[in-house]
Amino acid sequence: MATRGSRSEKVRRIFQQFDANHDGGLNREEMAALVVAVNPRVKFSDEQINAILDEVFRTYGEFIDGEKGLTYEGLLRTYDDGAGDVDRDFDALGLELNLDDGQGIPMASEASSSSIADERVAVETQKKQRTAAWAVSPNHGIVFDDTWKIVDDLEILIKRLKTKQAKDGKLKADNFDAYSDAGWSRELGPSTEISEKRVFWEESGHDYAVFLKELGGLRGRADGARSREEAFDGHMAIGRVLYEHQLFKEALVSFKRACELQPVDVRPHFRAGNCLYVLGKYKEAKEEFLLALEAAEAGGNQWSYLLPQIYVNLGIALEGEGMVLSACEYYREAAILCPTHFRALKLLGSALFGVGEYRAAVKALEEAIFMKPDFADAHCDLGSALHAMGEDERAIEVFQKAIDLKHGHVDALYNLGGLYMDLGRFQRASEMYTRVLAVWPNHWRAQLNKAVSLLGAGETEEAKKALKEALKMTNRVELHDAISHLKQLQKKKTKPNGDASGDVAFILVEASKFKVVGDKTTVRQELANALQIRAFQRVTRLSRCNVELLKKEMSQHDVPVSYSGGGIPEKSIRKPNLEEILRRLLNFLKPETFQGAVKAINERILSVLDENGSGRVDVGMFYAILAPICSGPPDRRKRIAFDALLWRPMNESGAQIKKVDANRYIKLLRAIYVPSQGVSELMEVHGESDASLVSFSEFLVMFDDPDWGFGIMPALLKLETGDRKRHGNYVCSVCRYPIIGSRFKEIKGHFSLCNQCYSEGKVPSTFKQEEFKFKEYGSEDKCTCFNLQSSNPQ
């Protein structure tokens, strides 16, 4: 880990390298040389260079010394604000840092005296140089001499603890080099970074207890200072040193005490937020960052340099809670305030990708890469966004670039494996997953995907071995089904018309040849649509959200009325605010699962409701769209959908809604949930001037209409109630997977299909008939035992 002084010294060396006339400032020509030198892979145009220099000289005007240009303190501030990476630039320039000049602090040896006073002598001679290096930083400069005495004593205590724990083998460090950097490790504060190697201190032993007792003494000294300002200075410095040594719990105590001493100072809230985030307390971290933001905005220009960092860290804390739409807003603010903040742009691009806004994600990530060409994580996320947009060949190049920049980049390898799978290049996919497992041996998803890719490549035996390995890692039911599926494939290997992997060949039959027996058997196209809705319910978990919660939201959280461009009153809110409503509705979800739900809702629902791209959504219409796919009796779902439309400003006057609103709602419902209908018919609604009203009973008739309403709902309800039912030993005659949910039996050929194959019109190629008649079984009525196939099925 870099010491307090080494970072500032690196900036000083960079400054001296480019201060060609040695006048103590970097003029435009010298700054241009610096920008070009630290970005050797980028070919800047004159316009780009001038734009960068204009931004630097405008933003850091207070550090411009007349004709001389940007001072050393100004260059340090640019790095503090995230405009560049000190270590990267230092290495790119081929500079060396001599740590024998008093910048480094040697580790205490075993023979060190137990007396702090004796050890203090060893660091006294280094104090002047270190003071100059650390105190120039505007974020946490030490003001009082007595604070330096506390800092030096604390450094000695920590060195002593580290020596004892290392000697006893208690100090643990996990290497995170292989994992994606979410941007946090370099966003924790302007003058230092969390090391790539995370240290875990042993907190239960005697040595740690002694350390805490002595630390308490140092805190007492800070509290006993002559003034509140000096006490604040002491606690901030203690927190800073503890933080640098990754003693985050103890650092948090110090920053909290500093918050008490000076509640309107931005820095302790900012630092406390950083500690809380690292400790996994994302909600509390968010609260601290909001307090820091409030203090910074109230403090005028005094804290303007820190605003971009507060916005970035606030966004990261929100992402920790799964609130990605909200995080996007703060990343944007950071990028606006500091256009050269490449990490803010990377985080913005990653967050936009996370909510399914791929074009905007690509733009932000490309900008981040333009500023920092060796940013491996930005390349990785750009590859994912390009793949989502169908630009697969370019995505492969970008993923490969990420892997070249950071060998063993797990996310890039895993995502490239998924891309190869989608392209049907199964051998290459299995190679990628093998490389993931070499870095992260217990990555069960990579192990499962490796098995699937081997199966696709026709290597059935290897696939079976990989599946068994995955089963050792996790006991998930889909792995049991996959193994059962492999056994079925092996049984069928000798059958004619099978492909190289043993899959039974099938034929696609046009919809008109699929007939149903009885009115209780679901029509093929209707089932296909219902399956898509059911998949959406699973991804969003809305099938676990009781519809009554929508009613509760409407009654307890009113939304101010606003007016659209056409002057129509609406209860509309911005997407980040809508995300907060969804968080309340889906409060049982883990952050990462909630993020996936928001992405699906944004792509499928919000993209249609926000047709003009304003970023605002009609909340009443949104509730009405959600109601039919939430949990609860179907009658209540329909009633609450009607109530949501009634809740909108234009319908609040009575118990009826305007017919034009009812029509628009039905058409939106079909456009969102029945994609085959398309969005084009929505255009028919615009300009309608029908002023008639619709009662609830009339609304039900419109809703239940099989051709023009949401008549698909009975099929959806059937899937909801039966999609966990298994049918003894029945497997689908096409895909060979165990049948779960409805079983569709062809009454002439006596073969069975699962929901998916029936909806797609697949039948085994051995059956050549003019038409196929199916009967649907929701459960095996005559099957008395789960494990036994009925001897006489209907």
C-alpha positions in Angstrom: 0.0 0.0 0.0 1.2 3.5 -0.8 2.3 5.5 2.2 0.9 8.9 3.0 3.7 10.7 1.2 4.4 8.5 -1.7 1.4 9.5 -3.7 2.0 13.2 -3.4 5.6 12.6 -4.2 4.7 10.8 -7.4 2.6 13.9 -8.4 5.6 16.1 -7.6 7.9 14.0 -9.8 5.4 14.1 -12.7 5.1 17.9 -12.2 8.9 18.4 -12.3 9.2 16.2 -15.3 7.0 18.6 -17.4 7.9 21.9 -15.8 10.4 22.4 -18.6 11.2 26.1 -17.8 11.3 25.4 -14.0 9.0 28.3 -13.2 6.8 26.4 -10.8 3.9 26.1 -13.2 2.7 24.1 -16.2 1.6 26.3 -19.0 -0.6 25.1 -21.9 2.3 23.7 -23.9 3.7 21.8 -20.9 0.3 20.5 -19.9 -0.3 19.3 -23.5 2.9 17.4 -23.4 1.9 15.8 -20.1 -1.6 14.7 -21.4 0.0 13.2 -24.5 2.8 11.4 -22.6 0.5 9.7 -20.1 -1.8 8.5 -22.9 0.7 6.9 -25.3 -2.0 4.8 -27.1 -4.3 7.8 -27.9 -3.8 10.0 -30.9 -5.2 13.3 -29.8 -6.3 15.9 -32.4 -5.4 19.6 -31.7 -9.1 20.2 -31.0 -9.3 17.4 -28.4 -6.1 18.7 -26.7 -7.4 22.2 -26.6 -10.7 21.1 -25.2 -9.0 19.2 -22.4 -6.7 22.1 -21.6 -9.7 24.5 -21.6 -11.5 22.3 -19.1 -8.5 22.0 -16.8 -7.6 25.7 -16.8 -11.3 26.6 -16.3 -12.0 24.1 -13.5 -8.8 24.7 -11.6 -8.6 28.5 -12.1 -7.8 29.1 -8.5 -4.5 27.1 -9.0 -3.4 29.0 -12.1 -0.4 31.2 -11.4 -0.6 33.8 -14.2 1.5 33.0 -17.2 3.3 30.2 -15.4 0.2 28.0 -15.6 -1.1 25.2 -13.3 0.8 24.9 -10.0 1.9 21.7 -8.3 -1.1 22.0 -5.9 -3.4 22.3 -8.9 -2.0 19.1 -10.5 -2.4 17.3 -7.2 -6.0 18.5 -7.1 -6.8 17.2 -10.6 -5.6 13.7 -9.4 -7.5 14.1 -6.2 -10.7 14.7 -8.2 -10.3 11.5 -10.2 -9.2 13.2 -13.4 -6.2 10.8 -13.7 -4.6 7.8 -12.2 -1.3 8.7 -10.4 0.1 5.2 -10.3 -0.7 4.6 -14.0 0.7 7.9 -15.2 3.8 7.5 -13.0 4.5 4.1 -14.5 3.7 5.2 -18.0 6.4 7.9 -17.8 8.9 5.4 -16.5 9.6 7.4 -13.4 11.0 5.9 -10.2 10.2 6.8 -6.6 13.1 6.6 -4.1 11.6 5.4 -0.8 14.9 5.8 1.0 14.5 9.6 1.1 12.3 9.6 4.1 9.0 8.9 2.3 8.7 5.3 3.4 8.0 4.1 7.0 9.9 0.9 7.8 8.1 -2.0 9.5 8.9 -2.4 13.2 11.2 -5.2 13.8 10.8 -7.9 16.4 13.4 -6.3 18.6 11.6 -2.9 18.6 11.1 -1.4 22.0 7.7 -1.7 23.6 7.8 2.0 24.4 6.1 4.4 22.0 8.4 7.1 23.1 11.5 5.1 22.1 10.0 4.2 18.7 9.0 7.8 18.0 12.6 8.8 17.7 12.9 6.6 14.6 10.2 8.6 12.7 11.0 12.1 13.9 13.5 12.8 11.2 11.0 11.9 8.5 8.2 14.1 9.8 9.0 17.3 7.9 9.0 15.6 4.5 5.8 13.6 5.3 4.0 16.6 6.7 4.6 18.5 3.5 3.4 15.6 1.4 0.2 14.9 3.3 -0.9 18.3 4.6 -1.0 19.9 1.1 -4.1 17.8 0.3 -7.2 20.0 0.8 -9.2 16.9 1.8 -7.5 15.9 5.0 -4.6 18.2 5.6 -3.4 18.1 9.2 -3.5 21.5 10.8 -2.1 21.1 14.3 1.3 19.9 15.4 -0.1 17.8 18.2 -2.2 15.9 15.7 1.0 14.7 14.0 2.2 13.3 17.4 -1.0 11.3 17.6 -0.6 10.1 14.0 3.0 9.0 14.6 2.0 7.1 17.7 -0.9 5.4 15.9 1.4 4.3 13.1 3.7 2.7 15.6 0.7 0.9 17.3 -0.5 -0.4 13.9 3.0 -1.6 12.9 3.3 -3.4 16.2 -0.1 -5.1 15.8 0.7 -6.0 12.2 4.1 -7.5 13.2 2.5 -9.6 16.0 -0.4 -10.9 13.9 1.9 -11.7 10.9 4.2 -13.6 13.2 1.3 -15.6 14.6 -0.1 -16.2 11.1 -3.4 -14.4 12.0 -3.2 -11.7 9.4 -5.1 -12.7 6.2 -5.0 -11.1 2.8 -7.2 -12.1 -0.1 -6.1 -11.2 -3.6 -8.8 -9.7 -5.6 -6.7 -9.0 -8.7 -8.8 -11.4 -10.8 -12.2 -9.8 -10.1 -13.9 -6.9 -11.7 -13.2 -3.6 -10.0 -16.6 -1.9 -9.6 -14.8 1.4 -9.5 -14.9 1.6 -5.7 -11.3 0.8 -4.9 -10.1 4.0 -6.6 -13.0 6.1 -5.6 -12.6 5.9 -1.8 -10.8 9.2 -1.5 -8.6 11.6 -3.4 -5.3 10.8 -1.7 -5.2 7.1 -1.3 -6.7 3.9 -2.5 -7.7 0.6 -1.0 -5.0 -1.9 -2.0 -5.9 -4.6 -4.4 -5.0 -6.9 -1.5 -7.7 -6.7 1.1 -6.4 -7.2 4.6 -8.5 -9.0 7.2 -7.4 -8.4 10.8 -7.9 -10.9 13.5 -10.1 -9.0 15.9 -10.7 -11.6 18.7 -7.2 -12.1 20.1 -5.3 -10.5 23.0 -3.1 -8.4 20.7 -6.1 -6.7 19.1 -7.6 -6.0 22.5 -4.4 -4.3 23.6 -4.3 -2.3 20.4 -7.9 -1.1 21.0 -7.1 0.0 24.5 -4.1 2.0 23.3 -6.2 3.4 20.4 -8.7 4.5 23.0 -5.9 6.4 24.7 -5.0 8.2 21.5 -8.7 9.1 21.0 -8.8 10.5 24.5 -5.8 12.7 23.7 -7.7 14.0 20.6 -10.8 14.7 22.7 -8.6 16.5 25.3 -7.3 19.0 22.7 -7.4 22.8 23.4 -10.2 23.5 21.0 -13.0 21.8 19.1 -11.1 22.4 15.8 -8.0 20.6 17.1 -10.1 17.7 18.4 -11.7 17.4 15.0 -8.3 17.5 13.3 -7.2 14.7 15.6 -10.1 12.4 15.0 -10.0 12.9 11.3 -6.3 12.1 11.2 -6.8 9.0 13.3 -9.6 7.8 11.1 -7.5 8.4 8.0 -4.6 6.4 9.2 -6.8 3.5 10.4 -8.6 3.6 7.0 -5.3 3.4 5.1 -4.5 0.3 7.1 -7.9 -1.2 6.4 -9.1 -1.1 10.0 -12.4 0.1 8.7 -14.6 -0.5 11.9 -12.2 1.6 14.0 -11.8 4.2 11.3 -15.6 4.6 11.2 -15.7 5.3 15.0 -13.2 8.1 14.5 -15.1 9.7 11.5 -18.4 9.5 13.4 -16.8 11.3 16.3 -15.5 14.0 13.8 -19.1 14.3 12.5 -20.3 15.0 16.0 -17.6 17.7 16.5 -18.3 19.5 13.1 -21.7 18.3 11.7 -21.6 20.6 8.7 -18.2 19.6 7.5 -18.3 17.4 4.4 -15.2 15.3 5.0 -16.2 13.2 8.0 -19.5 12.3 6.4 -17.8 11.4 3.2 -15.2 9.3 5.0 -17.7 7.6 7.2 -19.7 6.7 4.0 -16.6 5.1 2.5 -16.1 3.0 5.6 -19.7 1.9 5.8 -19.6 0.8 2.1 -16.5 -1.3 2.5 -18.2 -2.9 5.6 -21.2 -3.8 3.4 -23.6 -1.4 5.1 -24.9 0.2 1.9 -28.0 1.9 3.2 -26.0 3.6 6.0 -23.3 4.5 3.5 -25.9 6.2 1.3 -27.2 8.2 4.3 -23.7 9.5 5.1 -23.1 10.4 1.5 -26.4 12.3 1.3 -25.4 14.2 4.5 -22.0 15.0 2.8 -23.8 16.2 -0.3 -26.2 18.4 1.7 -23.2 19.9 3.5 -21.2 20.4 0.3 -24.1 22.1 -1.5 -24.7 24.4 1.5 -21.0 25.2 1.8 -20.7 26.9 -1.6 -17.5 26.7 -3.6 -15.5 25.5 -0.6 -16.4 21.8 -1.3 -16.8 22.0 -5.0 -13.7 19.9 -5.6 -15.2 17.0 -3.6 -18.7 17.0 -5.2 -17.8 14.7 -8.1 -16.5 12.1 -5.7 -19.5 12.4 -3.4 -21.8 11.8 -6.4 -19.7 8.8 -7.6 -19.6 7.2 -4.2 -23.3 7.9 -3.6 -24.0 6.1 -6.9 -21.9 3.1 -5.9 -23.7 2.9 -2.5 -27.1 3.0 -4.3 -25.9 0.2 -6.6 -25.0 -1.8 -3.5 -28.7 -1.6 -2.6 -29.7 -2.5 -6.2 -30.9 1.0 -7.0 -29.3 1.3 -10.4 -31.6 3.8 -12.0 -31.0 6.1 -9.1 -27.2 5.5 -9.3 -27.2 6.6 -13.0 -28.4 10.0 -12.0 -25.5 10.6 -9.6 -22.9 9.3 -12.1 -24.2 11.7 -14.7 -23.9 14.6 -12.2 -20.3 13.6 -11.5 -19.5 13.4 -15.2 -21.1 16.8 -15.8 -19.1 18.4 -13.0 -15.8 16.7 -14.0 -15.9 15.7 -17.7 -12.5 14.0 -17.4 -13.7 11.7 -14.6 -13.3 8.5 -16.6 -14.5 6.3 -13.7 -17.7 8.2 -13.4 -18.3 7.6 -17.1 -17.4 3.9 -16.7 -19.8 3.5 -13.8 -22.5 5.3 -15.7 -22.0 3.0 -18.7 -22.1 -0.1 -16.5 -25.2 1.1 -14.7 -27.0 2.0 -18.0 -26.1 -1.5 -19.2 -27.5 -2.9 -16.0 -30.9 -1.4 -16.7 -31.0 -2.4 -20.4 -30.2 1.0 -22.0 -27.5 -0.4 -24.2 -26.9 2.5 -26.7 -26.4 5.0 -23.9 -24.2 2.5 -22.1 -21.9 2.1 -25.2 -21.5 5.8 -25.6 -20.5 6.3 -21.9 -18.1 3.4 -21.9 -16.5 4.4 -25.2 -15.9 7.9 -23.6 -14.3 6.3 -20.5 -12.0 4.1 -22.7 -11.0 7.2 -24.8 -9.8 8.9 -21.6 -8.2 5.7 -20.2 -7.4 3.2 -23.0 -6.1 0.5 -20.6 -9.3 0.4 -18.5 -10.0 -3.3 -18.5 -13.3 -3.3 -16.7 -14.7 -0.6 -19.1 -13.7 -2.8 -22.1 -15.5 -5.8 -20.4 -18.7 -3.9 -19.9 -18.5 -2.4 -23.4 -18.3 -6.0 -24.8 -21.4 -6.9 -22.9 -23.3 -3.9 -24.2 -22.2 -4.6 -27.8 -23.3 -8.2 -27.5 -26.7 -7.1 -26.1 -27.1 -4.9 -29.3 -26.1 -7.8 -31.6 -22.7 -6.5 -32.5 -21.0 -9.8 -31.7 -17.8 -9.6 -33.7 -16.9 -6.3 -32.3 -17.9 -7.5 -28.8 -15.4 -10.4 -29.2 -12.6 -8.0 -29.9 -13.5 -5.8 -27.0 -13.7 -8.7 -24.5 -10.3 -10.0 -25.8 -8.9 -6.5 -25.2 -10.1 -6.6 -21.6 -8.5 -10.1 -21.1 -5.2 -8.8 -22.7 -5.1 -5.9 -20.3 -6.0 -7.9 -17.2 -5.1 -11.6 -17.5 -7.6 -13.8 -15.7 -10.4 -11.2 -15.9 -13.2 -13.4 -14.7 -16.1 -11.3 -16.0 -14.6 -10.8 -19.5 -13.9 -14.6 -19.8 -17.3 -15.6 -18.5 -19.2 -13.1 -20.7 -17.1 -14.1 -23.7 -18.0 -17.7 -23.0 -21.7 -16.7 -23.0 -21.3 -14.9 -26.3 -19.7 -17.9 -27.9 -22.5 -20.1 -26.6 -25.1 -17.7 -28.2 -23.2 -18.0 -31.5 -23.1 -21.8 -31.3 -19.3 -21.9 -31.0 -19.5 -24.4 -28.1 -15.8 -25.5 -28.1 -14.6 -21.9 -27.7 -17.2 -21.4 -25.0 -16.0 -24.4 -23.0 -12.4 -23.0 -23.3 -13.5 -19.7 -21.8 -15.4 -21.4 -18.9 -12.3 -23.6 -18.2 -10.2 -20.4 -17.9 -12.8 -18.9 -15.5 -12.5 -22.0 -13.3 -8.7 -21.8 -13.4 -9.0 -18.4 -11.6 -12.2 -19.1 -9.6 -12.5 -22.9 -9.0 -15.8 -22.8 -7.2 -17.7 -20.7 -9.8 -20.6 -23.1 -10.2 -22.3 -21.2 -13.0 -19.1 -21.4 -15.1 -19.0 -25.1 -14.3 -22.6 -25.6 -15.3 -22.2 -23.5 -18.5 -19.0 -25.5 -19.3 -21.2 -28.7 -19.1 -23.8 -27.2 -21.4 -21.2 -26.0 -24.0 -19.5 -29.4 -24.0 -22.9 -31.0 -24.6 -23.4 -28.6 -27.5 -20.0 -29.6 -28.8 -21.1 -33.3 -28.7 -18.8 -34.3 -25.8 -21.4 -36.0 -23.8 -19.1 -37.8 -21.4 -17.1 -34.7 -20.6 -20.4 -32.8 -20.1 -21.5 -35.4 -17.6 -18.3 -35.0 -15.6 -18.6 -31.2 -15.6 -22.2 -31.5 -14.5 -21.3 -33.7 -11.6 -18.6 -31.2 -10.6 -21.2 -28.4 -10.7 -23.5 -30.6 -8.5 -20.7 -30.7 -5.9 -20.6 -27.0 -5.8 -24.4 -26.4 -5.5 -27.3 -28.6 -5.0 -29.8 -26.7 -7.2 -32.7 -28.5 -8.7 -31.9 -27.5 -12.3 -28.6 -29.5 -12.1 -30.6 -32.6 -11.2 -32.8 -32.0 -14.2 -29.8 -31.5 -16.4 -28.3 -34.8 -15.3 -31.7 -36.5 -15.9 -31.7 -34.9 -19.3 -28.2 -36.2 -20.2 -29.3 -39.8 -19.2 -32.3 -39.4 -21.5 -30.1 -38.3 -24.4 -27.8 -41.3 -23.9 -30.8 -43.6 -24.0 -31.7 -42.1 -27.4 -28.2 -42.1 -28.9 -28.8 -45.0 -31.1 -32.1 -43.7 -32.5 -32.1 -42.6 -36.2 -32.5 -39.0 -37.1 -30.6 -37.9 -34.0 -27.9 -35.2 -34.3 -24.2 -35.6 -33.4 -24.9 -34.7 -29.7 -27.6 -37.3 -29.3 -30.5 -34.8 -29.5 -33.6 -36.3 -30.9 -34.4 -34.6 -34.2 -37.7 -32.7 -34.3 -39.8 -30.9 -36.9 -41.6 -27.6 -36.6 -45.3 -27.9 -37.5 -47.4 -24.9 -38.6 -49.9 -23.6 -36.1 -53.0 -24.6 -38.1 -52.0 -28.3 -37.8 -52.1 -28.2 -34.0 -55.6 -29.0 -32.8 -57.0 -29.2 -29.2 -59.2 -31.7 -27.6 -61.8 -30.1 -25.4 -62.1 -26.4 -24.4 -59.8 -26.8 -21.4 -56.7 -27.5 -23.5 -54.7 -24.3 -24.1 -54.3 -23.1 -27.7 -50.6 -23.2 -28.8 -50.2 -19.4 -29.6 -52.0 -18.4 -26.4 -49.6 -20.7 -24.4 -46.6 -19.2 -26.1 -47.7 -15.7 -25.1 -48.6 -16.8 -21.6 -45.2 -18.5 -21.2 -43.4 -15.2 -22.0 -45.5 -13.4 -19.4 -44.7 -16.1 -16.9 -41.0 -15.8 -17.6 -41.3 -12.0 -17.1 -43.1 -12.7 -13.8 -40.2 -14.9 -12.7 -37.5 -12.4 -13.6 -39.2 -9.5 -11.9 -40.6 -11.6 -9.0 -43.9 -9.7 -9.4 -45.7 -13.0 -9.0 -44.6 -12.8 -5.4 -45.9 -9.2 -5.0 -49.4 -9.2 -3.7 -51.7 -6.9 -5.7 -53.0 -5.3 -2.6 -49.6 -3.6 -2.1 -50.4 -1.6 -5.2 -53.6 -0.4 -3.6 -51.6 0.4 -0.4 -49.1 2.5 -2.5 -51.9 4.5 -4.1 -53.6 5.2 -0.7 -50.4 6.0 1.3 -48.1 7.7 -1.2 -49.8 10.3 -3.2 -48.0 11.8 -6.2 -48.2 15.5 -7.1 -50.1 16.3 -10.3 -48.0 17.6 -13.2 -49.0 18.6 -16.7 -47.6 17.0 -19.9 -46.8 18.9 -23.0 -50.4 18.6 -24.1 -51.7 20.2 -20.9 -53.2 16.9 -19.6 -53.0 16.5 -15.8 -50.9 13.5 -14.8 -49.4 11.8 -11.8 -46.1 11.3 -13.4 -42.7 10.8 -11.8 -39.1 10.2 -13.0 -37.8 6.7 -13.4 -35.4 6.8 -10.3 -38.5 7.8 -8.1 -40.4 4.9 -9.7 -37.5 2.6 -8.7 -38.0 3.6 -5.1 -41.7 2.5 -5.4 -40.6 -0.8 -6.9 -38.1 -1.3 -4.0 -41.0 -1.0 -1.5 -43.1 -3.4 -3.5 -40.2 -5.9 -3.9 -38.6 -5.3 -0.5 -38.0 -9.1 -0.1 -35.5 -9.2 -3.0 -31.7 -9.1 -2.6 -30.0 -6.1 -4.3 -28.7 -8.1 -7.3 -32.1 -9.8 -7.9 -33.9 -6.5 -7.6 -31.5 -5.0 -10.1 -32.4 -7.7 -12.6 -36.1 -7.0 -11.9 -35.7 -3.3 -12.6 -33.8 -4.1 -15.8 -36.7 -6.3 -17.1 -39.3 -3.8 -16.1 -37.4 -0.9 -17.7 -37.0 -2.8 -21.0 -40.5 -4.2 -21.2 -42.8 -1.7 -19.5 -41.1 1.6 -19.0 -39.8 1.8 -22.6 -43.4 1.6 -23.8 -44.9 3.9 -21.2 -42.1 6.5 -21.7 -42.8 6.6 -25.5 -41.3 10.1 -26.0 -38.1 9.5 -24.0 -38.8 12.1 -21.3 -37.7 9.9 -18.5 -41.1 10.4 -16.8 -43.8 7.7 -16.3 -47.6 7.9 -15.6 -47.7 6.2 -12.2 -51.4 5.3 -12.3 -51.0 3.6 -15.7 -47.9 1.8 -14.4 -49.8 0.4 -11.4 -52.6 -0.7 -13.8 -50.1 -2.4 -16.1 -48.5 -4.3 -13.1 -51.8 -5.4 -11.5 -52.7 -8.3 -13.8 -49.3 -10.1 -13.2 -49.1 -9.6 -9.4 -50.2 -12.3 -7.1 -53.7 -12.5 -5.7 -57.1 -13.6 -6.9 -57.8 -12.6 -10.6 -60.9 -10.6 -9.6 -58.8 -8.4 -7.3 -56.1 -7.9 -9.9 -58.7 -6.6 -12.4 -60.4 -4.4 -9.7 -57.1 -2.9 -8.7 -56.1 -2.2 -12.3 -59.4 -0.3 -12.6 -58.8 1.5 -9.4 -55.3 2.5 -10.6 -56.9 4.1 -13.7 -59.5 5.7 -11.5 -56.7 7.1 -9.3 -55.3 9.1 -12.2 -56.2 12.9 -12.1 -58.5 12.8 -15.2 -60.7 10.1 -13.6 -60.8 11.0 -9.9 -64.2 12.6 -10.0 -66.3 9.4 -9.7 -66.6 5.6 -10.0 -66.1 5.6 -13.8 -63.2 6.1 -16.1 -63.1 7.6 -19.6 -63.5 5.1 -22.4 -60.5 6.5 -24.2 -58.4 5.8 -21.1 -59.8 2.3 -20.9 -59.0 1.7 -24.6 -55.5 3.0 -24.2 -54.9 0.9 -21.2 -56.0 -2.3 -22.9 -53.8 -1.5 -25.9 -50.8 -0.8 -23.7 -51.4 -4.0 -21.9 -51.4 -6.0 -25.1 -48.4 -4.1 -26.6 -46.4 -4.9 -23.4 -47.4 -8.5 -22.6 -48.5 -9.9 -26.0 -45.6 -8.8 -28.2 -47.0 -10.4 -31.4 -49.6 -7.6 -31.4 -46.8 -4.9 -31.6 -47.0 -1.3 -30.5 -48.3 0.0 -33.8 -52.0 -0.3 -32.7 -51.3 2.2 -29.9 -51.2 4.9 -32.5 -54.9 4.4 -33.2 -55.7 5.8 -29.8 -54.2 9.2 -30.3 -56.6 11.9 -31.2 -59.7 10.0 -30.0 -62.3 12.4 -28.5 -64.8 9.9 -27.2 -66.0 11.5 -23.9 -68.1 8.5 -22.7 -67.4 6.8 -19.4 -66.9 3.2 -18.5 -68.1 1.5 -15.3 -66.2 -1.4 -13.7 -68.5 -4.0 -15.1 -68.1 -2.6 -18.6 -64.3 -2.4 -18.0 -64.4 -6.2 -17.2 -66.0 -7.0 -20.5 -63.3 -5.0 -22.3 -60.5 -6.6 -20.2 -61.7 -10.2 -20.7 -62.3 -10.0 -24.5 -60.3 -12.9 -26.0 -59.5 -11.0 -29.2 -59.2 -7.4 -28.2 -58.7 -7.5 -24.4 -56.4 -9.5 -22.1 -58.1 -12.8 -22.6 -54.8 -14.5 -22.1 -55.2 -14.3 -18.4 -56.8 -17.7 -17.8 -53.8 -19.4 -19.5 -51.5 -17.3 -17.3 -53.3 -18.4 -14.2 -53.1 -22.0 -15.2 -49.3 -21.6 -15.6 -49.0 -19.9 -12.2 -50.8 -22.7 -10.3 -49.2 -25.6 -12.2 -45.7 -24.7 -13.2 -44.1 -26.5 -10.3 -46.0 -29.7 -10.9 -44.1 -32.7 -12.1 -45.5 -35.7 -14.0 -43.9 -38.7 -12.5 -41.4 -40.2 -15.0 -42.7 -38.4 -18.0 -40.1 -36.6 -20.2 -40.8 -34.4 -23.2 -40.5 -36.4 -26.4 -38.6 -33.5 -28.1 -36.2 -31.9 -25.5 -36.0 -34.9 -23.2 -36.3 -32.8 -20.1 -38.6 -33.9 -17.2 -42.0 -32.3 -17.8 -42.9 -29.6 -15.3 -46.2 -27.8 -15.5 -48.8 -28.9 -18.1 -48.2 -32.0 -20.1 -49.6 -32.0 -23.7 -50.3 -35.6 -24.9 -50.9 -36.2 -28.6 -53.8 -38.7 -28.6 -52.9 -40.5 -31.8 -49.1 -40.7 -31.6 -49.2 -41.1 -27.7 -46.2 -38.8 -27.3 -45.9 -36.0 -24.7 -44.7 -32.5 -25.0 -43.7 -29.9 -22.4 -45.2 -26.4 -22.3 -42.3 -24.9 -24.2 -42.0 -27.4 -27.1 -45.8 -27.4 -27.5 -45.9 -23.6 -27.7 -43.1 -23.6 -30.3 -44.8 -26.3 -32.4 -42.1 -29.0 -32.1 -42.9 -32.7 -32.6 -40.6 -35.7 -32.9 -39.6 -36.2 -36.5 -40.7 -39.8 -36.4 -44.3 -38.7 -36.3 -45.6 -37.5 -39.7 -49.3 -36.7 -39.5 -51.6 -34.3 -41.3 -52.6 -32.9 -38.0 -51.9 -33.3 -34.3 -54.5 -33.4 -31.6 -53.5 -32.6 -28.0 -55.0 -33.0 -24.6 -53.6 -31.1 -21.7 -52.9 -32.6 -18.3 -52.3 -30.2 -15.4 -51.6 -33.2 -13.1 -51.7 -37.0 -13.3 -55.0 -37.7 -11.7 -54.5 -41.4 -11.6 -50.9 -41.2 -10.5 -51.0 -42.0 -6.8 -47.2 -41.8 -6.2 -44.9 -39.0 -7.3 -42.2 -41.4 -8.5 -44.4 -43.9 -10.3 -45.8 -43.3 -13.8 -49.5 -43.9 -14.1 -50.2 -47.3 -15.6 -53.3 -46.0 -17.3 -53.1 -42.3 -18.1 -56.1 -40.6 -19.5 
